[in-house]
Amino acid sequence: MGPKRAEVLAQELGIRSYYDLLYHFPFRYIDRSKIHKIADLRRLGENGGDMPYLQLKGQFAAFATHGEGARRRLNALFYDGTGSIDVVWFNKVKIIQESLHTGVEYIIFGKPTPYNSRYSMTHPEVDAYKPGMESQGLTGVYNITDKMRNRSFTSRTIKQLVQNLLATLRHVDDPLPPDIIAQYRFLPLHDALAAIHLPPTVQMLQRAQFRLKYDELFFLQLNLLRYSKSRSIKLGGLRFAHVGEHFNNFYHHVLPFPLTGAQKRVIKEIRADMGSGRQMNRLLQGDVGSGKTLVALMTMLLAIDNGYQACIMAPTEILAQQHYETISSLASKVGIKVALLTGSTSKKERETIHAGLLNGEIGITVGTHALIEDNVVFARLGMAVIDEQHRFGVEQRSKLWHKNTVPPHVLVMTATPIPRTLAMTVYGDLDVSVIDELPPGRKPVQTVLRYDNHRQQVYRFIYSQLKEGRQAYIVYPLIQESEKLDLRNLEEGYDIIRETFPDYRVCFIHGKMKPSEKEHQMQLFVEGKAQIMVATTVIEVGVNVPNATVMLIENAERFGLSQLHQLRGRVGRGADRSYCILMSHMKIAGTTRHRLEVMTQTTDGFVIAEEDMRLRGPGDMEGTQQSGIAFNLHIADIAKDGQIIQAARDDAMRIIDDDPTLTKPQNMKLARQLQFLYSRNQDWSRIS
């Protein structure tokens, strides 16, 4: 291939080497073992939907060009004795016209499209017929970009390149240990690569897919586990072995209510981590109201008892303010100074806080991303808590690591693990603690799905709750692509709600409001002066009103599962039974209906996150994207290949436990393969 076309291949598909080409797999396969008759097309199209790709055998009766310049096209009539079909090309018209002839038998392969009671094919693959072509079997289809098409690349071009490469490669070095190959009866790597591109049978394709999926997942697991083991051996961590005056005084004299069994279990797990001499990297999962903040505070008290400072980073100023009020009111009773650092902190206050952090006077700092600014310097930061971690980028969170010479212990809190975190949990670089028990008196939120034709019934129910002295949220979507439209819908909704509930005060909040206006509207609701809050997802985190018992989510089909779960968490914060009503159109896709039904069936954050991962993809675990990319994998599917994941993880764990640095002779190939696969990428997988 010439340098210009090679550059296109590199730019568009990232193919720069033999390895890249071999691992650019077909994204689907087409059965080319059958030749159809043109007369059969109408019958095939009777079922509706798209016609399949298929092949026809016949001759071209005539060619004609139309238009000039960029609008030029080539039309042809193709017939096979049972009927005829129109064929059209818009690119490379002159070359195609010169290469095709009437009276010659061809096989054309493409997708028939109905047009004016006839069928046509656009840009089919065309081959001069040779005996035996009727049974080509499975053919892979490769991703091709528009820019590549303009440079005469087709799926067949990639196939031919791979075919030529495989013919010259007599041996491909296999990095998997022989015992693993024997255990699973894997195809040799060369044979697996050949079968994935040029499958002789469906069975061989399936064996190749299994082998190559395992390879990807095994090396991903091996890399994560190696780093995890390396961190615990080399990095070490601060050893907090002392449970001192602040913790004990708080536990015995300040604790506002007895800890649940789940909270006690989690604190015990955290204490074991912090006393082990290795850095804690732990996920704390629990639904809203399960007591995560209290656990975090007691964890920070352990750091202070051992002579260190602590911080908690929240995604919004509202949530940071709430954490500050809660934590400072409790910590002050055991003599700990707490500071609040956000983007709104005045210059004078900021200077005072910076000085207090540097001289160690401030024990606990609550803040937003302002905490990770370079000019925020701690005397001895030993504990970092990150709340609602999906609101921060991985790189942002990583900056907390550099606030001390020895990385601080990290506790990540979330009510719904996002796919990236869930994936890390599966792969073992993040320890997990779950608070699966609500405090006494708290009841799970009852979630129901209702359609537009139930609206009046829903309004009557809300009215009954308001009449009993309760409060309600009504949330509208705000989608970035059409903010003006959605904002107008929110305003219209506000007017409708005011008309529907004339006896009650309605407040109104969205992300476009000035902070002072937003704060005023929130305070009306918090203080009970307004009974209904009409809002966008700005209230997803950071509003704590125990008296609110109803959450109505309009156009619920437009929200993700994690977002719905977070919104639901705004109610059920008091002792009264609370309700989340998902309002949707009747005409929604089956997958969307299933997603909403998941919300009505469980309040378990992990179950919701698993479903979210299945629907959206698990996130780029080794990179910084949070969802949607399956770890840059070529073939494995994290959401579907659970059994392969478990097998690969167990095998990788066995090897790392025996040889953490992969320096034993039998593991040298594994070490080289990891170096090849991951040396070019900045590794974020160790950042929680």
N, C-alpha and C positions, 0 to 999 in steps of 0.2 A: 504494500500500500504506500502511495506517495505521501510526502510529509504534510501536504495541505489537508488531505482527507484524514490522515492520522490525527492531525490536530483537532479536526471536527469531532472525531471519535473520543478524544481525550476530554474536550470541553463539554460535550453533550452527555456522555455516559461515564466519564471518569475512567475509560479504558486506556491504559498507558503501557500495559505489560501483558505477557502471556497469561499470568495469573488473573489479571482483571478480566481478560476475555473469557477464560475458562469459567470464571465465577459470575459471569453475566448470564444468568439462566433465563430460559423462556418463561414468560409470565402465564402462558396457557398453552394447551396442546389441541391440535385439530386432527380428527381422524380423516386421512386422505386415502382410505382403503376402498372407497366406493365412488364410482362415477355415476352421476345422475343424468336423467334425460330432461331436456328442456320442457317437455310436456308434463313432467312431474312437479314443476315449480308451483303451479297454481294450487295443487293439492297440498304441498308443503306449507304454503302461505295461508291456508284456510284457518289454521288455529290462532291466527293473530300473533302479535309480537314480532320481534325481529326474525328475519330469515337466518338460517345458519350459514356459515362459510361452507362452500361445496365446490366440487369440480365437475366440469362438463367436457365432453370430447366431441370435436366437430371441426368445421372449417369457417374461415371468414369469407363472406360473399362479396363484400364491398367495403371501401374505405372512403371517407370524405372529411376534409378539414373545414372548419368554420372560424370566422373571426380573425383578428390580427394581433400581433404582439403578445402582451401578457394575457389577452382574452382568447388566444387561439386554442382550439381544442380539436381532437381527432375522434371522429365517430366511426364505428364499424358495426356491421351486422354479422352475428355469429349464429350458425345453424348446425343442427345435428341429425336432421332427417325426421325428427318428431316436432320441431318447432324452431323458432329463432329468438334471439335475445340481443338487445342493444348493448354495445360496449363503448365506453368513453374514456379518453385520457386528456388531462389538462396540462400535464408536464411532459417535457422531453418529446414533444409531438413529432418532430422531424426524425429523431433517432428511432422511435417506435415504428413510424410509418415505413422507414427504410428496412427495418428488420423483419416485418411481417408480410406475408404474401397470401393471395387467394389460391385455392386449390391445394393447400398443404394442410395436413391434419395436425391439430393442436389440442393440448389440454389446457383449459383456462381454469383458474382457481380464484374465487372471490365470493363476495356477499351480494346476492341478487336483491335489488330494491324495486318495489312496484312503482310504476309511473305511467299514468294515462292508460290503464288496463294492460300495460306490458311490463316486462321486467328488464332491468338494465344492470350492468356491472360497471363500477368505476375502478380504474387502475387494477385490473386483475393480474395475477401472476400468469405468464404465458410460457408454455414449453412446447417445442415441436414433439409430437407424439413418437414414443418408442415402445415396442412391446415390453410389457412388464411394469409400465408406469401406473397401471390400474391399482396396484397394491403397494402404495408408498407407506401405508400405516400411519402411525402417529407423527405429526410434524409440529415442532415447537414454533411458537410465535414470540418474537423478541420486541421489546420496547424500542420505538424509533421516534425521535423528535421531528418537528416540522423542519428545523434547520437541516437535519440529516437527510430528510426526503428531498429537500431542494438541492442537495449535493449528491443525489442519486443513490443514497443508502436505502435499503429495504430490509425487512426482516430476513429475507433470503441472503442478503449480503453478509449479515452477521453469521447466519447458519453456515455459509460457505467458508468464512474465515475460521470458524470453530472446527469445521470438518477438516480443513487443511492442517490446522494446528494439531488436532488429535492424531492425524495420520503420521505426523513427524515425531510426535512424542511417544516413544516406545515405553518409557517408564516415568511415572510420577512418584516422587518420594513420599511415602506415607508417614505422617507424623504421629499417628495413633499407636499406642503400645500394642504389641502383638496379642497380649492376653485379652484386651478389650475387643479387638477385631475378631478373635476366635469366640469370645463369649456371645457376641450378638450375630455371628456369622455374616459379618459385613462383606459387601463387595470390595475388592481392592479399589483404592482411590481412583486409579486410572479408569477402571471399568465403570465406576459410579459416575465419573465425569462424562464419560462417553455416553452412558445410558440416559443421563439427564438431558443431554443435548440431542441425541439421536436414538431415542428409545426403540429397541427392536420389538418389544411387547409391553403391554400395560404392567405386567408383573415385574419386569426389569425396571421400568420407570419407578414403580413404588419402592423397590429395594434401593434404588439410587437415591430417591428422596429421603428415605429413612436414614441412610448412611450420612448424607450431607447435612440434614437437619441436626443429627446428633453431633457431627463435627462442630458446627457453629455454636451450639449450646454448650458443648463440653469445653471449648476454649474460652467462651465467655465466662463460664463458671470458674474455670481454672484461674483466669486472670483476676477475677474479683476475690476469690478465696486466697490467692497468693498475696494480693495487696492487703487483705484483711489480716492475714497471719503476720505479714511483714510489719504492719503497723503495730500490732500488739507486741511483737518481739523487739523491733528497733525503736519505734517512736516512744513506746511506753506511755506514761501519763502521770498526772498528779495523783498521789495517793492520799485520799481523805479517810484516814482510819479513825479519826477522833469524832465522837458524837458528844458535843459540848453543851455549854450553858444555854446558848440561844435556841438550839433545837429542843432541848429538854424543857426549858421554860415555856416555849411556845406550845409544845405538845401537852404539857400538864396543866397550863394555866390560861392559854389564849385560844386554843382551838375552838372555833365557834360551834362545832357539833362533832360527835364521834365519827371517826373515820370508818368507811365501809370496809368489808373484808377485802374487796378488790383494791382499794387505795392502800391498805396495809401491805398487801402482797407486792404491789408495784414499788412502793417505797423500799421494801426489803430488797427487791431486784436491783434498784438504783444504788442503794447503799453498797451492795456487793460489788457492783461495777466500779464505783468510785473509790472503793478501798482495795481494789485489785492491783493497782499500779499500772493499769493500762487505760488509755483514753476511752471514756464512755462515748458511744455513738448509738443512741437509743431512740426509738420511736415510741411515743406515748399516745395510744389511740383510745378515744372514749367519746361517746356522744356528748353533745352540749348538755351541761348540767351534771355531768358525772363526777366533777371535782378535779379536773386536770390542773387548774390553776393553783389549787391548794397543795397538790402534790409537788408542783413546780416550786412553790414557795418553800416548802420543807426541804426540797433538794438544794435550793440556794442557801438555806440556813446551814446545811452541812458544809458548804463551801466556806461560809463566813466563820464557822467554828474552827475551820482548819487554816484560818489566816488569809483567805482569798476573797475576792469580790465576785459578784454575779451580775448578769444582765438578762433581760428578757426583751426580745425583739418582736414587735407586732406589725401587721401589714398596714394598718390605718391609724391615724391620730385618735380617732374615736375609741378604737379598741385599746390603744396604748393608754389613753386617759382612764378608761375603765379599769385596766390592770393596775395602773398607778394608784387609783383610789382604793381598790381592794387590798393591794399589797401593802401600801403605806399605812393604811389604817390598822393592819394586823402586825406588820413588822415594827412599827413604832412602839408597840407595847412591850417589845423585848429589846428596845434601845438601838434599833438599826436605822440608819439614815437612808432614805429612798429618794432618788431623783427622777424627774421626767424629762427626756430629751427628744424633741420632735422638730420638724421643720418650722413649727410656729414658735419655738422657744426664742425669746428675745436675745439680742447679742449680749446684754449684760448678764442675764441668767445663764446663758451658754458658757460664758467665761468663768462664772462661779462654779458651774458643774464640771467643766474641764479641769479646774484646779482641784476640786474635791475628788475627782477620779484619780488624778495624778498623785495626790498625797495620801490616798487610801481612806479618806474621811467618809466617802460615800460607799456604802456596802452593796446596795442593789440599785441598778439603773434600769428603768423601764423606758423603751423608746421605739421609734420606727427605724427606717433605713438610715436615719441620722446617726445611729450608733456605729455604723461601719465606715463613717468618714475617716480619712487618714488622720485628722487632727484630734480625734477622740482617742486618748491614750490612758489605759488603766495602769494602776500601780501593780496589781497582781490579779488578773482575770482568771478565775478558775472554773467558772460555770456559765455556759451560755444556753439560754432557753429560746427556742424559736417557735412562735405560735402561728398556726395556720400557714405552714411552711410552703404550701403551693403558691402563695402570693409573692414569694421571693424567688429570684433566679438562683440557680446553683452557684454562679460566680459571686453573687452578692453574699450568699450565706458563707461561702468559703473565706471571705475576708475576716470573719470572726476568728478563724483559726490563727490569724497572724497578730492577734491582740495580746499574745503572750508568747514567750520563747518556747514554752512547752504548751502545745495546743490545749485549750480548755476542754472540759467535759461538755458534751453536746446532748441536749434533750430536745427532741422535735415533738411538738404537740399538734395533733390534728383530730378533728371530728370525723373526717373522711379521708383515709389515705388516698392520695392521687395515684394514678397508674405507675408513675416512675417509682414512687416510694413502695408501692405494693410489689413491684418487680424486684426492687432491692431486697425487700423482705424475703421473697421467695429464694433469692440467690445468696442470702446470708451475710451481707456486709452491714446490715442494720439490725441490731437486736430489737425485739418488740415486746412492749408491755401493753396490756389491754385492761382498761377499766370497764368491765362488763357488768357493772352493777350500779344502779341509780341509788342516790341517797334515800333513806326511808321517807315514805310519803309521796315520792315522785312517781308519776305514771307515764308510761310510753305514750307518745303522740299518736292518735288515731288518724290514719291517712286514707282519704277516699278520692276516687276519680269521678268527676262529674262533667257532663257535656253541656253545651250552650242551652239546650232545651230544658235543663234543670235549673237555670239561673234564678228564677223566682223562688224556687224551693231553697236554694242556697242562701239567698238574701233573707228569707224568713228565718233560717237557722241562725244566721249572724245576728239578726235582730233579737232573737231569744237570748243569745249570749250577752249582748249589750244590755238588755233589760235586767239581766242578773248582775250587772255592774262590771262585766268583763270588758276587755278591749280587743281590737282586731287589726291585723295587717292585711292590706290588699296590694299585691305586688304585680307590676306590669313589666314585660321585658323591655330592655333597651339594647337593641342590636346595633353595633357600630356602623354597619353598612347603611343603615337608614335611620340615623339618630333623630332627624327632624320629624320623620313620619311617626316613629315610636314615641317621641316626646309629646307630639300632638295627641296621640292615643292616650298617653298618660293623663294629659290635661283634660281630655274628654271624659276619661274614666273618673277623674276627680269630680267633675261637674255631675256626672250620673250618680256617683255615690252620695254626694251632698243632697241631690234631689230624692234619692231613695231612702236616706236616713236623715230626714230634716230635723229630728229631735236631738241629734248628736253632733258634736264638733268633729270636723275632719281636718287633719293636718296633711301636709303634702311635702314630699322630699325627693330630690333626684340629684344626680352627680353634677349637674351644670349650675347648681345654686352656689352662691357665695358661702364660705364656711360659716359666717355669722348667721346667715339665714337658715342654713341647715341645722346648726346647733339650736337655734330658737325653736324650730319646728320639732326637733327631737325632744327637747325639754318639755314641750307641751304634752307630748305623748308619755314621756317618762313620768311626769308629775301627775298624770291622769286628767289633765285639763282638756285633752282631746281624746276621744274614744276610738277613733279610726285613723290609722296611718295609711295613706295611699303613697306608694313608693316604687322605686326601681330596685335593682339588686344592690344598691348602695347600702341597704340594711342587711346584706348577707352575713356580715360579721359586725359586731360592735354595738348591738342594741340589747339591753337587758331589762325587760319589763315583765316581771313575774305575773302580773295581772292580765297579760295578753294571752288569750286562749284559742284564737282562731287565726290561721294563716291561709288566705285565699290567694292562689297563684294563677293569674290569668295567662292564657296561651302557654300552659305548662309544657306543651310539646316543643317550645323553642328554647328550653333550658336543658343543660346537661344534668346527668344524675347527681354528680357531686354538688352542683349548684343547688339543685332541688333539696338535697339533704341538708345543706347549710342553711337554706331559707327555713326549712322545717324546724331547724334548731332554734329559731327565734321564739317559738312557743314551747310550752311544756316546761317552763322554768320555775313554775310555782307548784303548789300542791293540787290545783284543780285540773280536772281532765281537759286536755287540749286537743285541737283538731287542725289538720292540714288538708285543705281542699284543693286538688289539682283540677283546674278548669281548662277544658280543651274543646276543639271542634270535633264534631262527629266524624268528619271525613279526614282521617289521618292514616298514615301507612301502618301496616301491621307491626313493623319493627318499632315504630314510635309508640304505638299502643302498648307493646310488650314492655318498653322502657318505663312507661308511666306505671304500668301494673307492678313492676318490680318495687317501686316506691311504696305501693299500698301493702306489699307483702312482708316487708322487713324494715327494721330500723337499725340493722347491723351495718356499721360503716364498712367493714371488710367485704361483706356480701355485695354491697353497692359498688365498692371500688372494683371488685372482680368483674362485675357486669359492665362497669364503665370501661374497664380495660378491654373486655371482649368486643365492645362496640366501637371504641375510639382508637384502640392500640395502646401499648404500654408506655410509650415515652422513650426517649433516647437515653438509656441508663448511663452510658459512658460519656454522653455529651451534655449539652445544657438545655435541650428542648424537653419540655415536661410531658407532652403527650402527642400521640399520633404517629410516631415513627417506631417501628419494631426493632430498636437497637441497631439500626443500620444492617440488619440481617438480610442475607440474600434469599433465604428459602424458609427458614424456620418461622413459626408463628407462635408467639408467646401465649396468646389467648387460646390456642387450639392444641398445642403440642405438650400438654401438661405431663404426660407419662414420660416422654423423652426428656423433658426438663428434669424430672425427678431422678431418672437413671443417670443422666449426665452429671448432675450435682453430686450424687452419691459417689460416682466414680472419681470425680475431681477432688472431692473431700478426702477420699481414701489416699489419693496420691499426695496431696498437700500435707496431710497429717503425718505421712511417712517421710516426706522430703519437702519442707516448707520453701526452700530456696531453689528447688529443681536442679540440684547440682550433681545428683547421683548419675552414673553413666547411663542407666536405662531411661533417664528423664531428659537427657540433653536435647533430643529432638523436640520434646515438648517446649523446653525453654526457648529454643530457636524459633519455633512457630509462634510463640507468644510475642517474642521480640519483633518478628516480622509483622504480625497482625496489629500490634498495639503501639509500637514505638513512635508512629507518626502522629498519634492522637494525644492531646492533653487529657490526662485522666482525671475526671471529676467524680469518679464513682466512689471515692472515699469521703466525699463531702455529703453529709446527711441532708 
